[in-house]
Amino acid sequence: MFASLPSTAQEFMTWPWSKIEPYFQDLVSRPVSQTNVESWLSDWTRLVNLLSERFTRLEIATTVDTTDEGAKQRYNSFLDEIYPHAESMDYKLKQKLLESKLEPPDFEIPLRNMRAEAGIFREANLPLLSQEMKLSIEYDKISGAQTVEWEGEELTVLQLKRVYQDLNRDKRERAWKLGAQRQLEDRQALNELWQKLLRVRLEIAENAGKVDFRAYQWQRFKRFDYTPQDCQTFHEAIEAVVVPAAERIYEKRRQRLGVERLRPWDLTVDALGREPLRPFEDVDELKNTAGTIFQNVDFQLGKYFEMMRREALLDLENRKGKAQGGYCADFDVIRRPFIFMNAVGLQEDVQTLLHEGGHAFHVFETSQLPYHQQLQVGMEFAEVASMGMELLASPYLAREKGGFYTTTQAARARIEHLDEDILRFWPYMAVVDAFQHWVYENPEKAADPGNCDGTWSQLWRRFMRGVDWSGLEDEMATGWQRKLHIFQIPFYYVEYGLAQLGAVQVWRKAVQDQEAAVAAYRKALSLGGTRSLPELFATAGAKFAFDADTLRRAVEAIEETIGDLEKENRV
């Protein structure tokens, strides 16, 4: 009967559950043996891929236009009418395979993942998981509507970031405070949304028989290779090794700016008084140049990106009503990625596209894996794909190598990436991750947004030293409201810090031998979810680590490179 399934997700978009269910019933009732398990898995994959791509397309529609009520309704209808039934049947299929004791080739890790998923599956949680996803969309709607009037023009808060690079300090301060004030206007709405989300998550964990939501989420994310204590070790290593390095960067910036105190609106302006980097005028230029960079990193990667352009798999420009942030989604039927971001003409946009491009290449590289279950890659390594690509592409930012900038500008962009996006990022990552551990260790306290403000402020002072926030206590305290992961993907943030450490190691190998490093990187990507995190890191040429010594070597390499770039280019 599987021959009658649609070949595309578009044909599948309106299928009701009554039409989908017979395919699941066939899989549930079909005997599975050593001789037919691969064909059974192939049929399961076809069905799940259709459902997955349908869901992804519905979700994307809610982010490309947060004002589209029809898109929101279609998404919610799927969550109400399809998702719970599909999850229930998927659980039965996992149980069926686990009980069969069969072990198809390259399926050891997927089977381990299935055991974890089966262990926390509860029918009672299906409507709660749907509710959680619906509430997450509310966060996008609130943040996507944040606009301000600036010099006679309506701008999104993201578009206002361009002004933060203005050389006029008073103008930067006015713009920063205007954006912050607009965000504070939604403080109460986000507090109320937070309380709803927290209640739902606590109920989900209780239903699953977990001691707390952290334990539930740990199993949900299949974190077999590290523990919450490892995260604590990582936080402490960051505090000991990276925070002092970040303070050195802030102090150098303060001195170069010639200001008594470094303030939040002083962090992205050029400290030497140069005009902001403006890498592109429009998204077509961004696409053209990024395509050349990817091709210079690796010819096949360049072909992948060109394929995305040709097939309209890029939505890059910022606009009113568009959800904030950036992501790469997977269309599982056609085995293609889709990149969503909010470009406004900044170097930050270049980094975002390089980052999401790494995720996209991961999708392409795993396209040869036969089963859907082999595509579930731990985000700790999935982010190595993206952050590694940012660093692998960095030597090609100069125009003479196909990039956006003069040689001096390219060096400046690389320095900004190394200090802003890596050295200064690790402490921020520690704030976000430590905050989430506190929330779910202390859910009763976290139910009061005032306590969340207080804890965030404490963590900020612990890790984010070097910038003066006096008189901006409310803006600092509510920083947790502006981190979408806390609202939408709880506990998904430490992955960035761990992956960044892996990516730096990949990059250091590339400094010695770019071709070999890219080959190892692509090999690791092609393994998908068929290997453990330590094995994936090792294949890419890195160590999966939390310790201060590994982090110290990475920081030393970064600081050395920054010093070399400054000296060679007089930046």
C-alpha positions in Angstrom: 0.0 0.0 0.0 3.0 2.3 0.5 3.2 2.8 -3.3 0.1 5.0 -3.0 1.8 7.5 -0.7 2.5 10.9 -2.3 5.9 11.5 -3.6 6.0 15.1 -2.3 5.1 16.8 1.0 3.0 19.4 -0.9 0.6 16.6 -2.0 0.5 15.4 1.6 -0.2 18.8 3.2 -4.0 18.4 3.5 -4.2 14.7 4.3 -6.4 14.2 7.4 -5.5 11.7 10.0 -8.1 9.2 8.8 -6.1 9.0 5.5 -2.7 8.7 7.2 -3.6 6.2 9.9 -3.9 3.1 7.7 -0.2 3.4 6.8 0.8 3.4 10.4 -1.5 0.5 11.1 0.1 -1.5 8.3 3.5 -0.9 9.8 2.3 -1.9 13.3 0.7 -5.1 12.1 3.3 -6.2 9.6 5.6 -8.9 11.0 9.2 -7.8 11.1 12.2 -10.2 10.7 15.8 -10.1 9.6 14.8 -10.6 6.0 12.3 -7.6 5.8 13.4 -5.2 8.5 15.2 -2.9 6.0 12.1 -2.6 3.7 10.0 -2.1 6.8 12.3 0.7 8.0 12.2 2.2 4.5 8.4 2.4 4.5 8.5 3.9 8.0 11.0 6.4 6.8 8.8 7.4 3.8 5.8 8.0 6.1 7.7 9.9 8.8 9.5 12.0 6.2 6.2 13.2 4.8 4.9 14.1 8.2 8.2 15.8 9.2 8.4 17.9 6.1 4.7 18.8 6.3 5.3 20.0 9.9 8.4 21.9 9.0 6.7 23.7 6.1 3.8 24.7 8.4 6.2 25.9 11.1 8.2 27.9 8.6 5.1 29.6 7.4 4.5 31.0 10.9 7.9 32.5 11.0 8.2 34.1 7.6 5.1 36.1 8.4 4.0 36.2 12.1 0.9 38.1 11.1 -0.5 35.3 8.9 -3.4 34.0 11.0 -4.1 31.4 8.3 -0.6 29.9 8.7 -1.0 29.9 12.5 -4.3 28.1 12.2 -2.9 25.5 9.9 0.0 24.9 12.2 -2.3 24.7 15.2 -4.6 22.3 13.4 -1.7 20.0 12.7 -0.7 20.1 16.3 -4.3 19.3 17.4 -5.4 16.8 14.7 -2.3 15.1 13.4 0.6 15.4 15.8 -0.7 13.5 18.8 -1.9 10.5 16.8 1.3 10.4 14.8 3.5 10.5 17.9 1.4 7.8 19.5 1.8 5.5 16.5 5.5 6.3 16.1 5.9 5.2 19.7 4.3 1.9 18.9 6.7 1.4 16.0 9.7 2.1 18.1 8.5 -0.4 20.6 7.9 -2.9 17.9 11.5 -2.6 16.6 13.0 -2.6 20.1 11.0 -5.8 21.1 12.2 -7.5 17.9 15.8 -7.3 19.1 16.8 -6.7 15.5 19.8 -4.5 14.8 20.0 -3.2 11.3 23.4 -1.9 10.0 24.5 1.5 11.4 21.6 1.5 13.7 23.2 1.1 17.2 22.9 4.8 18.0 19.3 5.2 16.6 18.3 2.2 18.7 19.8 3.8 21.8 17.8 7.0 20.9 14.6 5.0 20.5 15.0 3.5 23.9 15.4 7.0 25.4 12.3 8.3 23.5 10.2 5.3 24.5 11.3 5.7 28.1 9.7 9.2 28.4 6.7 8.7 26.0 3.4 9.3 27.7 0.0 9.6 25.9 -1.0 12.2 28.5 1.9 14.4 27.3 0.8 14.6 23.7 -1.6 17.5 24.1 0.8 19.2 26.5 3.6 19.0 24.0 1.2 20.5 21.4 0.4 23.3 23.8 4.0 24.0 24.5 4.7 24.4 20.7 1.7 26.7 20.4 2.9 28.9 23.2 6.3 29.1 21.5 4.7 30.6 18.5 3.3 33.4 20.8 6.9 34.3 21.6 7.6 34.8 17.9 4.5 36.9 17.5 5.4 39.2 20.4 9.1 39.7 19.4 8.3 39.9 15.7 6.0 42.9 16.3 8.7 45.0 18.0 9.3 48.1 15.9 10.3 51.7 16.7 10.2 55.0 15.0 13.7 56.2 14.2 14.4 59.3 12.3 11.0 59.2 10.6 11.2 55.6 9.6 9.6 52.5 11.2 12.3 49.9 11.9 12.3 46.5 13.6 14.5 46.3 16.7 16.9 44.2 14.7 17.2 46.8 12.0 18.0 49.3 14.7 21.2 47.4 15.3 22.8 49.2 12.4 22.7 52.4 14.4 24.6 50.7 17.2 27.7 50.8 14.9 27.5 54.6 14.4 30.6 56.5 15.4 28.4 59.1 17.3 28.2 57.8 20.8 25.1 59.9 21.7 23.3 58.6 18.7 24.2 55.0 19.6 23.0 55.5 23.1 19.7 57.0 22.0 19.1 54.1 19.5 20.1 51.4 22.1 17.8 52.9 24.7 14.9 53.2 22.2 15.2 49.6 21.3 15.5 48.5 24.9 12.5 50.5 25.9 10.4 48.9 23.1 11.4 45.5 24.4 10.6 46.4 28.0 7.1 47.3 26.8 6.5 43.6 26.3 7.9 42.6 29.7 4.5 41.8 31.3 3.3 39.9 28.2 6.5 37.8 28.2 6.3 37.2 32.0 2.8 35.8 31.6 3.8 33.6 28.6 6.8 32.4 30.7 4.6 31.3 33.5 2.3 29.4 31.2 5.3 27.6 29.5 6.8 26.7 32.9 3.6 25.1 34.2 3.2 23.0 31.0 6.8 21.8 31.2 6.6 20.8 34.8 3.5 18.8 34.1 5.2 17.1 31.2 8.1 16.1 33.4 5.8 14.8 36.1 3.7 12.8 33.7 6.9 11.2 32.4 8.0 10.2 35.9 11.0 12.4 36.0 12.4 14.1 39.0 12.3 17.4 37.2 12.1 18.9 33.8 15.8 19.0 33.4 16.0 15.2 33.7 13.1 14.9 31.2 14.8 17.2 28.7 18.2 15.5 29.1 16.6 12.2 28.0 14.6 14.0 25.3 17.8 15.4 23.9 19.5 12.0 24.1 22.4 13.4 26.2 24.2 10.2 26.9 27.7 11.5 26.7 27.6 14.2 29.4 25.7 15.2 32.5 24.5 18.4 34.2 27.6 18.2 36.3 29.7 18.4 33.2 27.9 21.6 32.3 28.8 23.0 35.7 32.4 22.0 35.1 32.2 23.9 31.7 30.8 27.0 33.4 33.6 27.0 35.9 36.2 26.5 33.2 34.7 29.5 31.3 34.8 31.6 34.4 38.4 30.7 35.0 39.8 30.9 31.5 37.5 32.9 29.2 36.0 35.6 31.4 39.5 37.1 32.0 40.2 36.9 28.3 36.9 38.7 27.6 37.8 41.3 30.2 41.0 42.0 28.4 39.1 42.5 25.2 36.6 44.9 26.9 39.5 46.9 28.4 41.3 47.2 25.1 38.0 48.4 23.6 37.5 50.9 26.4 40.9 52.4 25.9 40.6 52.6 22.2 37.3 54.3 22.4 38.7 56.7 25.0 35.8 56.4 27.4 35.8 56.2 31.1 33.2 53.4 31.2 32.3 50.9 28.6 28.5 50.8 28.1 26.2 48.4 26.2 26.0 50.7 23.2 29.8 50.7 22.9 30.1 47.0 22.0 29.7 46.8 18.3 31.0 50.2 17.1 34.5 50.1 15.7 36.8 50.9 18.5 39.3 52.7 16.2 36.7 55.0 14.8 36.3 53.5 11.4 33.0 53.3 9.6 31.0 50.2 10.1 31.7 47.2 7.9 28.9 47.1 5.3 29.6 43.8 3.4 26.6 44.0 1.0 23.9 46.2 -0.2 21.2 43.7 -0.8 20.5 40.0 -0.3 21.4 39.1 -3.9 24.9 40.4 -3.3 25.0 38.4 0.0 24.0 35.3 -1.8 26.5 35.8 -4.7 29.5 36.4 -2.5 28.6 33.7 0.0 28.3 31.3 -2.8 31.8 32.1 -4.0 33.2 31.7 -0.5 31.6 28.3 0.0 33.0 27.2 -3.3 36.5 28.3 -2.3 36.2 26.3 1.0 35.2 23.2 -1.0 33.9 22.9 -4.6 31.1 20.5 -3.6 29.9 22.8 -0.8 29.6 25.6 -3.3 27.5 23.4 -5.5 25.2 22.6 -2.6 24.6 26.4 -1.9 24.0 27.0 -5.6 21.4 24.3 -5.5 19.6 26.1 -2.6 19.6 29.4 -4.6 18.2 27.7 -7.6 15.5 25.9 -5.7 14.4 29.0 -3.6 15.5 27.5 -0.3 16.7 30.8 1.1 14.7 33.5 3.0 17.4 36.0 4.1 16.1 39.6 4.3 14.6 41.1 7.5 11.1 42.6 7.3 8.3 43.7 9.5 6.3 40.8 10.8 9.1 38.2 10.3 10.1 36.2 13.3 13.5 37.1 14.8 16.6 35.0 14.6 17.9 32.5 12.1 17.7 28.8 11.5 18.2 26.0 9.1 15.3 23.6 8.7 15.3 20.2 7.0 12.8 19.1 4.3 13.1 15.4 4.8 11.3 14.1 1.7 13.4 16.0 -0.8 16.5 15.9 1.5 17.0 19.6 1.2 17.7 22.4 3.8 16.0 25.7 4.1 17.7 28.8 5.6 15.8 31.5 7.4 17.5 34.7 8.7 17.1 38.4 9.1 19.8 40.2 7.1 20.1 44.0 7.4 23.5 44.6 5.9 25.9 43.8 8.7 29.0 41.5 9.1 26.8 39.7 11.6 24.6 38.7 8.7 27.6 37.2 6.9 28.4 35.1 9.9 24.8 34.0 10.2 24.7 32.8 6.6 28.0 31.0 6.9 26.7 29.4 10.2 23.4 28.3 8.7 25.2 27.2 5.6 27.1 24.7 7.7 23.8 23.3 9.0 22.6 23.1 5.4 25.7 21.2 4.3 25.0 18.7 7.1 21.7 18.0 5.5 23.2 17.5 2.1 26.1 15.3 3.4 23.6 13.0 5.2 21.3 12.6 2.3 22.8 9.1 1.5 21.7 7.7 4.9 18.7 5.5 4.2 16.6 5.9 7.3 15.0 8.8 9.0 16.2 7.7 12.4 19.8 8.0 11.3 19.4 11.7 10.7 19.0 12.6 14.4 22.3 14.2 15.2 23.1 15.5 18.6 23.0 19.3 18.5 26.4 19.4 20.2 27.9 18.2 16.9 25.3 19.7 14.6 26.6 23.1 15.8 30.2 22.0 15.0 28.9 21.8 11.4 27.7 25.4 11.5 30.4 27.0 13.7 33.1 25.1 12.0 32.0 26.5 8.7 32.2 30.1 10.0 35.8 29.5 10.8 36.7 27.4 7.7 35.3 30.2 5.5 37.1 33.0 7.4 40.2 33.0 5.2 38.0 33.8 2.2 36.4 37.0 3.4 38.7 39.2 1.4 37.7 40.2 -2.1 40.9 38.9 -3.5 39.7 35.5 -2.4 36.1 36.0 -3.6 34.8 37.6 -0.4 33.2 40.9 0.7 36.1 43.0 1.9 39.5 44.5 1.3 42.3 42.6 3.0 42.3 45.0 6.0 38.6 44.9 6.3 38.6 41.1 6.1 41.2 41.0 9.0 38.9 43.3 11.0 35.9 41.0 10.3 37.9 38.0 11.4 39.0 39.7 14.6 35.4 40.7 15.4 34.3 37.1 14.9 37.0 35.7 17.1 36.5 38.1 20.0 32.8 38.9 19.7 31.3 35.6 18.5 33.7 33.2 20.3 35.6 34.7 23.2 32.8 37.0 24.3 30.2 34.4 23.5 31.3 31.7 25.8 30.6 33.7 29.0 27.2 34.6 27.6 26.5 31.0 26.8 27.4 30.2 30.4 24.8 32.8 31.6 22.0 31.3 29.5 22.8 27.7 30.4 23.4 28.3 34.1 20.1 30.2 34.2 18.2 27.3 32.7 19.7 24.9 35.2 18.6 27.3 38.0 15.1 27.5 36.6 14.4 23.8 36.5 16.2 23.1 39.8 14.0 25.8 41.4 10.8 25.8 39.5 8.7 27.3 42.3 11.0 30.3 42.5 11.3 30.5 38.7 7.5 30.8 38.5 8.0 34.3 39.8 9.5 36.4 37.0 11.0 38.7 39.5 13.2 35.8 40.8 14.2 35.1 37.2 15.3 38.8 36.8 17.3 38.5 40.0 19.1 35.2 39.0 19.8 36.5 35.5 21.4 39.6 37.0 23.5 37.6 39.4 24.8 35.4 36.6 25.4 38.4 34.3 27.6 40.0 37.0 29.5 36.7 37.4 30.3 36.0 33.8 29.8 39.3 31.8 32.4 41.4 33.5 33.8 44.5 31.8 30.7 46.5 30.8 29.0 49.0 33.0 25.2 48.5 33.2 24.6 51.0 36.0 21.2 52.8 35.5 20.2 50.0 33.2 19.2 47.4 35.8 15.8 46.6 34.2 17.4 46.2 30.8 20.0 43.8 32.2 17.6 41.9 34.4 15.2 41.1 31.6 17.9 39.8 29.3 16.5 36.3 29.7 13.3 37.4 27.9 15.3 38.2 24.8 16.8 34.7 24.5 14.4 32.7 22.5 15.9 29.4 23.4 14.8 29.9 27.0 11.2 30.2 25.8 11.2 27.9 22.8 13.9 25.3 23.2 14.7 24.8 26.9 18.2 23.6 27.7 19.3 24.0 24.1 22.2 26.4 24.4 25.1 24.7 26.0 25.4 22.9 22.7 26.7 26.2 21.2 29.5 26.4 23.7 30.6 22.8 23.4 30.4 23.0 19.6 32.4 26.2 19.5 35.2 24.5 21.4 35.0 21.6 18.8 34.9 24.1 15.9 38.0 26.0 17.1 39.9 22.6 17.1 38.7 21.9 13.6 39.8 25.4 12.5 43.3 24.9 14.1 43.7 21.8 12.0 42.7 23.8 8.9 45.4 26.3 9.6 47.9 23.5 9.1 46.1 21.7 6.2 42.8 23.2 5.0 42.1 20.5 2.5 42.5 17.7 5.0 40.6 19.5 7.7 37.6 20.1 5.3 37.7 16.5 4.3 37.5 15.3 7.9 34.8 17.8 8.6 32.7 16.5 5.7 33.3 12.9 6.7 32.0 13.6 10.2 28.9 15.3 8.8 28.2 12.4 6.5 27.9 10.1 9.5 24.7 11.8 10.6 23.4 10.3 13.8 25.1 6.9 13.4 27.9 7.6 15.9 28.2 9.0 19.4 29.2 12.6 20.1 32.8 11.7 21.1 33.2 9.7 17.9 31.7 12.4 15.7 34.0 15.0 17.2 37.0 12.7 16.8 36.2 12.1 13.1 36.1 15.9 12.6 39.5 16.2 14.3 38.4 17.5 17.7 37.9 16.4 21.3 34.6 16.4 23.0 35.6 18.3 26.1 34.5 20.5 29.1 37.8 21.0 30.9 39.8 24.2 31.5 42.9 22.9 29.7 41.2 22.2 26.4 39.5 25.6 26.7 42.7 27.3 27.6 44.5 26.0 24.4 41.6 27.3 22.3 41.6 30.7 23.9 45.4 31.0 23.5 45.1 30.1 19.8 42.3 32.7 19.3 44.3 35.4 21.1 47.4 34.6 19.2 45.5 34.8 15.9 43.9 38.1 16.8 47.4 39.5 17.7 48.8 38.3 14.3 45.9 39.7 12.3 46.2 43.1 14.1 50.0 43.2 13.6 49.9 42.1 9.9 47.1 44.4 8.9 47.6 47.2 11.4 44.0 46.7 12.5 
